[in-house]
């Protein structure tokens, strides 16, 4: 069975959707006669064909990325050619360019991986809505990462009968830790004076809500809210890159938090940071944060987590009062209070962390995700052969 995964970008581009596409491509390629290929766009530049970890990747030429989407005419040519040669198109939404290609060159067998609604370009939704609806109508199955997304999406509610929930997953063995990772974690703790560490990871972009995390640290520092804490005042590490970096650095300086909040570049290996931290926070403010893979990575390392209520997977992965706390978005005071509760209660933090690991083992393993995805692909192909 030949399957073409279609997404706007692919590794080494860093992003949650890109990571899932890579996991599926590499995890299912050569498995039970599956042959997985990937069609995507260049962030900018000429077309390219390459092989990454055994997976053929076709990159369409692109003029660059505008409003979060690559602009490419070459993509349509490649889509038309490649779609004729495969058994199934596995399309990763949101990607309006892909919706247009599906409208122009309808594939015989289409599965949609619906990651989130279009949020950033909502003002233009009236232009792309007909094409999105066309894609969902043509899809034999719609794979969704969590039930909250079905209920909160005006698009998905119309196609509930096609939706199948398959949560994202992580490689549990990787997040058990190893001697090298623990040694690196120890060095990280020493670098920050053995203070408690609050960790957050993500692109420095509009929907991640990092200003609210920085303001929460300011509230903790200047309200003396952690006066009962038995340890030093925490350090907050934000790992990522993006257009908002300078703005965040200015906010840190304005609030005199240069010794408490640090912005670090993306790391090749996040495991030592997960192991070093005492608490993981995902302060996202828009539904663009449809799941939060970093949440399950931190939870796999037995860390309590704090996330926001967005009506998406962030409050499906994290269970309030069980694996951590869920707070309203854009509320730095509520975020500070949640941080305080966990930091001042060692027993609670440990219980949340253990519950988090157990939840990941039950619901969010990579192998479970791959098996369920493979089954959907097989079912669609089998139903069409009848």
Wavefront OBJ file of the C-alpha trace (Angstrom):
o trace
v 0.000 0.000 0.000
v 1.449 3.338 -1.083
v 0.460 6.352 0.993
v 1.317 9.992 0.377
v 1.428 12.167 3.483
v 0.666 15.766 2.457
v 1.578 18.685 4.703
v 2.789 22.237 4.208
v 6.284 21.562 5.646
v 8.412 18.668 6.883
v 11.515 17.923 8.931
v 13.940 19.565 9.608
v 11.309 22.284 9.974
v 10.321 22.284 13.658
v 6.617 22.179 14.470
v 4.049 19.999 16.189
v 2.270 18.914 13.017
v 5.559 18.319 11.216
v 6.638 16.067 14.072
v 3.467 13.987 13.807
v 3.825 13.660 10.023
v 7.400 12.448 10.523
v 6.374 9.967 13.229
v 3.714 8.453 10.967
v 5.940 8.420 7.877
v 8.916 6.803 9.595
v 6.834 4.626 11.926
v 4.670 3.039 9.217
v 7.077 3.012 6.275
v 7.989 -0.588 5.334
v 5.569 -1.868 7.961
v 3.063 -4.467 6.744
v 3.731 -3.571 3.103
v 3.225 0.148 3.702
v 5.248 2.506 1.532
v 5.032 6.040 2.880
v 6.102 9.143 0.979
v 5.775 12.824 1.876
v 4.771 15.817 -0.224
v 5.420 19.246 1.256
v 6.771 22.677 0.321
v 10.109 24.311 0.808
v 10.000 27.150 3.357
v 11.604 29.091 0.503
v 13.590 28.021 -2.529
v 13.744 25.507 -5.359
v 12.087 22.094 -5.432
v 13.940 19.180 -3.963
v 13.625 15.411 -3.724
v 15.426 13.588 -0.938
v 15.268 10.629 1.396
v 15.111 11.140 5.165
v 15.414 8.082 7.404
v 14.214 5.858 4.560
v 11.231 8.081 3.617
v 11.037 9.741 0.187
v 10.292 13.451 0.570
v 9.154 15.669 -2.302
v 9.532 19.390 -1.579
v 7.775 21.791 -3.938
v 9.481 25.074 -4.740
v 8.201 28.038 -2.754
v 8.361 31.829 -2.845
v 8.380 31.894 0.944
v 5.999 31.650 3.893
v 3.261 34.245 4.265
v 0.719 34.180 7.108
v 2.023 30.783 8.125
v 1.621 29.160 4.688
v 4.186 28.541 1.934
v 3.290 30.066 -1.439
v 3.925 27.516 -4.171
v 2.609 26.884 -7.683
v 4.898 23.864 -8.067
v 2.962 22.126 -5.276
v -0.079 21.669 -7.538
v 1.993 19.992 -10.253
v 3.555 17.585 -7.798
v 0.246 16.828 -6.105
v -1.381 16.009 -9.460
v 1.478 13.705 -10.485
v 2.020 11.909 -7.199
v -1.651 11.436 -6.304
v -2.078 9.221 -9.383
v 0.617 6.836 -8.127
v -0.583 6.218 -4.575
v -3.387 4.256 -2.920
v -4.244 6.851 -0.278
v -3.661 10.561 0.232
v -3.221 11.306 3.951
v -3.764 15.055 4.142
v -2.781 17.075 7.213
v -5.071 20.033 7.883
v -4.777 23.038 8.174
v -3.139 23.661 4.803
v -5.330 25.770 2.441
v -2.995 25.169 -0.498
v -3.634 21.455 -0.063
v -7.398 21.973 0.121
v -7.245 23.790 -3.223
v -5.161 20.979 -4.742
v -7.717 18.403 -3.537
v -10.488 20.469 -5.148
v -8.631 20.747 -8.465
v -7.315 17.170 -8.570
v -9.660 15.004 -6.456
v -7.907 11.906 -5.087
v -9.732 8.575 -5.137
v -8.889 7.764 -1.547
v -8.527 10.564 0.994
v -7.927 10.493 4.743
v -7.702 13.770 6.646
v -5.611 14.252 9.767
v -7.415 17.270 11.242
v -4.977 19.010 13.605
v -6.782 22.305 14.232
v -9.090 24.922 12.800
v -7.541 27.837 10.945
v -7.074 30.499 13.612
v -4.468 33.026 12.543
v -5.993 33.635 9.093
v -9.585 33.600 10.384
v -10.370 36.853 8.580
v -9.909 34.995 5.284
v -11.899 31.946 6.339
v -14.794 32.871 4.046
v -12.435 32.342 1.088
v -11.110 28.940 2.139
v -14.217 27.539 3.863
v -15.732 26.020 0.680
v -12.475 24.210 -0.071
v -12.128 22.921 3.498
v -15.693 21.623 3.438
v -15.002 19.961 0.086
v -11.960 18.215 1.587
v -13.921 16.959 4.589
v -16.783 15.745 2.386
v -14.396 13.751 0.192
v -12.535 12.237 3.158
v -13.318 8.604 3.949
v -12.057 9.128 7.497
v -11.094 12.154 9.580
v -8.483 11.451 12.233
v -8.662 13.801 15.231
v -6.287 13.876 18.199
v -8.886 14.516 20.919
v -12.665 14.743 21.477
v -12.529 18.396 22.580
v -11.501 19.432 19.073
v -14.577 17.795 17.527
v -16.899 19.683 19.856
v -15.157 23.050 19.522
v -14.714 23.000 15.735
v -17.613 24.303 13.635
v -16.210 22.246 10.739
v -15.828 18.917 12.504
v -19.223 18.973 14.206
v -20.765 18.526 10.736
v -18.700 15.384 10.101
v -18.786 13.633 13.489
v -19.691 10.309 11.902
v -16.416 10.308 9.942
v -14.200 11.308 12.871
v -11.976 8.841 14.648
v -10.029 9.883 17.725
v -6.375 8.852 17.706
v -4.328 10.742 20.320
v -0.761 11.663 19.506
v 1.962 9.639 21.160
v 5.555 9.652 22.344
v 8.222 6.965 22.451
v 7.976 5.880 26.081
v 11.438 4.310 26.087
v 13.009 7.606 25.089
v 11.402 9.416 28.017
v 12.421 6.952 30.691
v 15.744 8.755 30.841
v 19.278 7.409 30.691
v 22.531 8.043 32.505
v 23.728 10.656 30.032
v 20.411 12.531 30.167
v 20.384 12.515 33.975
v 23.954 13.804 34.043
v 23.036 16.604 31.650
v 19.994 17.399 33.787
v 22.232 17.704 36.833
v 24.452 20.178 34.977
v 21.395 22.226 34.009
v 20.282 22.359 37.658
v 23.760 23.452 38.738
v 23.855 26.153 36.051
v 20.737 27.698 37.545
v 21.983 27.523 41.156
v 19.990 24.383 41.981
v 16.807 26.455 42.021
v 13.470 24.899 41.092
v 13.002 25.086 37.318
v 9.801 25.991 35.502
v 10.071 24.896 31.877
v 8.141 25.900 28.776
v 8.887 24.892 25.174
v 7.554 26.189 21.866
v 7.985 28.585 18.996
v 8.076 32.197 20.100
v 4.865 33.013 18.310
v 1.586 34.774 19.008
v -0.503 31.848 20.240
v 1.914 30.385 22.785
v 1.109 32.981 25.464
v 4.652 33.361 26.798
v 4.090 36.993 27.941
v 1.538 35.676 30.445
v 4.027 33.181 31.834
v 6.602 35.958 32.228
v 4.016 38.141 33.975
v 3.115 35.214 36.243
v 6.757 34.939 37.335
v 6.701 38.703 38.004
v 3.578 38.262 40.148
v 5.231 35.481 42.116
v 8.379 37.522 42.690
v 6.845 40.823 43.725
v 3.818 39.610 45.667
v 5.978 37.363 47.835
v 3.411 34.683 47.056
v 6.025 31.950 47.470
v 6.992 33.056 50.987
v 6.263 29.582 52.378
v 8.262 27.729 49.750
v 11.011 25.670 51.310
v 13.413 26.246 48.434
v 14.916 29.053 46.363
v 12.835 31.180 44.025
v 12.362 29.287 40.745
v 14.062 29.969 37.439
v 11.872 29.940 34.329
v 13.367 28.558 31.116
v 11.587 29.190 27.807
v 13.061 27.128 24.963
v 12.284 28.194 21.408
v 12.888 30.661 18.618
v 10.636 32.992 16.659
v 9.659 36.518 15.764
v 8.579 37.433 19.294
v 11.962 36.852 20.894
v 12.986 40.518 21.106
v 9.574 41.497 22.406
v 9.792 38.866 25.131
v 13.308 39.961 26.075
v 12.078 43.564 26.398
v 9.260 42.406 28.687
v 11.722 40.441 30.821
v 13.891 43.548 31.145
v 10.914 45.818 31.832
v 9.793 43.560 34.692
v 13.386 43.194 36.011
v 13.354 39.420 35.595
v 16.763 38.998 33.940
v 17.831 36.699 36.791
v 14.597 34.692 36.828
v 13.478 34.183 33.217
v 15.735 32.916 30.431
v 15.012 32.372 26.746
v 17.082 29.533 25.306
v 17.487 28.478 21.662
v 15.924 25.207 20.447
v 17.729 22.161 21.806
v 18.567 19.025 19.838
v 17.634 16.976 22.878
v 14.975 18.266 25.261
v 15.080 15.229 27.541
v 17.680 16.659 29.980
v 15.559 19.803 30.358
v 12.410 17.793 31.032
v 14.308 15.792 33.641
v 15.798 18.922 35.223
v 12.542 20.848 35.545
v 10.178 20.718 38.510
v 7.142 21.941 36.609
v 6.157 22.275 32.954
v 3.889 25.105 31.789
v 2.102 25.509 28.444
v 0.460 28.981 28.610
v -1.115 29.018 25.117
v -3.893 31.516 24.379
v -5.382 30.463 21.009
v -6.883 27.278 19.592
v -3.875 27.009 17.295
v -2.541 24.971 20.232
v -4.695 21.993 19.363
v -2.938 19.340 21.453
v 0.423 20.225 22.955
v 2.834 17.375 22.278
v 5.307 18.942 24.694
v 2.763 18.307 27.443
v 2.892 14.542 26.969
v 6.694 14.652 26.686
v 6.943 16.395 30.063
v 4.309 14.100 31.561
v 6.253 11.066 30.320
v 9.134 12.352 32.450
v 6.868 12.374 35.534
v 6.505 16.141 35.669
v 3.388 18.003 36.859
v 2.018 20.305 34.183
v -0.046 23.469 33.880
v -2.007 24.212 30.712
v -4.832 26.500 29.634
v -8.474 25.840 28.810
v -8.803 26.378 25.064
v -11.450 23.806 24.197
v -8.732 21.721 22.554
v -6.407 18.873 23.461
v -4.512 20.860 26.092
v -7.314 20.175 28.575
v -7.704 16.608 27.333
v -4.085 15.613 27.797
v -3.724 17.390 31.138
v -6.395 16.487 33.694
v -7.116 19.239 36.181
v -6.298 18.186 39.730
v -4.912 14.828 38.543
v -1.811 15.488 36.418
v -1.596 19.232 37.101
v -3.791 22.304 36.811
v -5.768 23.902 33.993
v -6.136 27.688 34.130
v -7.938 30.265 31.975
v -5.884 31.642 29.067
v -4.489 35.196 29.307
v -4.687 35.113 33.106
v -1.222 35.585 34.585
v -2.619 35.804 38.117
v -4.377 32.432 37.880
v -1.219 30.984 36.337
v 0.889 32.327 39.210
v -1.499 30.818 41.758
v -1.336 27.416 40.046
v 2.470 27.551 40.028
v 2.450 28.448 43.725
v 0.197 25.517 44.650
v 2.494 23.010 43.002
v 5.758 24.601 44.126
v 4.680 24.769 47.767
v 3.345 21.209 47.961
v 5.996 18.573 47.277
v 3.583 15.695 47.870
v 1.092 17.118 45.348
v 3.834 17.669 42.782
v 5.000 14.057 43.070
v 1.461 12.688 42.838
v 0.724 14.797 39.767
v 3.984 13.645 38.185
v 3.285 9.961 38.802
v -0.283 10.313 37.546
v 1.075 12.065 34.466
v 3.431 9.212 33.605
v 0.686 6.631 34.091
v -1.689 8.601 31.851
v 0.887 8.770 29.067
v 1.519 5.028 29.341
v -2.221 4.335 29.044
v -3.231 6.825 26.377
v -0.322 8.504 24.602
v 2.275 5.996 23.515
v 3.707 6.317 20.014
v 3.132 2.635 19.278
v -0.544 2.929 20.197
v -0.889 5.936 17.868
v 0.831 4.104 14.995
v -1.254 0.944 15.396
v -4.499 2.908 15.386
v -3.425 4.972 12.367
v -2.390 1.845 10.479
v -5.772 0.286 11.181
v -7.619 3.299 9.740
v -5.475 3.201 6.600
v -6.125 -0.530 6.188
v -9.871 -0.128 6.723
v -10.138 2.616 4.106
v -8.210 0.612 1.524
v -10.171 -2.569 2.278
v -13.560 -0.799 2.043
v -12.651 0.614 -1.350
v -11.638 -2.795 -2.682
v -15.024 -4.325 -1.857
l 1 2 3 4 5 6 7 8 9 10 11 12 13 14 15 16 17 18 19 20 21 22 23 24 25 26 27 28 29 30 31 32 33 34 35 36 37 38 39 40 41 42 43 44 45 46 47 48 49 50 51 52 53 54 55 56 57 58 59 60 61 62 63 64 65 66 67 68 69 70 71 72 73 74 75 76 77 78 79 80 81 82 83 84 85 86 87 88 89 90 91 92 93 94 95 96 97 98 99 100 101 102 103 104 105 106 107 108 109 110 111 112 113 114 115 116 117 118 119 120 121 122 123 124 125 126 127 128 129 130 131 132 133 134 135 136 137 138 139 140 141 142 143 144 145 146 147 148 149 150 151 152 153 154 155 156 157 158 159 160 161 162 163 164 165 166 167 168 169 170 171 172 173 174 175 176 177 178 179 180 181 182 183 184 185 186 187 188 189 190 191 192 193 194 195 196 197 198 199 200 201 202 203 204 205 206 207 208 209 210 211 212 213 214 215 216 217 218 219 220 221 222 223 224 225 226 227 228 229 230 231 232 233 234 235 236 237 238 239 240 241 242 243 244 245 246 247 248 249 250 251 252 253 254 255 256 257 258 259 260 261 262 263 264 265 266 267 268 269 270 271 272 273 274 275 276 277 278 279 280 281 282 283 284 285 286 287 288 289 290 291 292 293 294 295 296 297 298 299 300 301 302 303 304 305 306 307 308 309 310 311 312 313 314 315 316 317 318 319 320 321 322 323 324 325 326 327 328 329 330 331 332 333 334 335 336 337 338 339 340 341 342 343 344 345 346 347 348 349 350 351 352 353 354 355 356 357 358 359 360 361 362 363 364 365 366 367 368 369 370 371 372 373 374 375 376 377 378 379 380 381 382 383 384 385 386
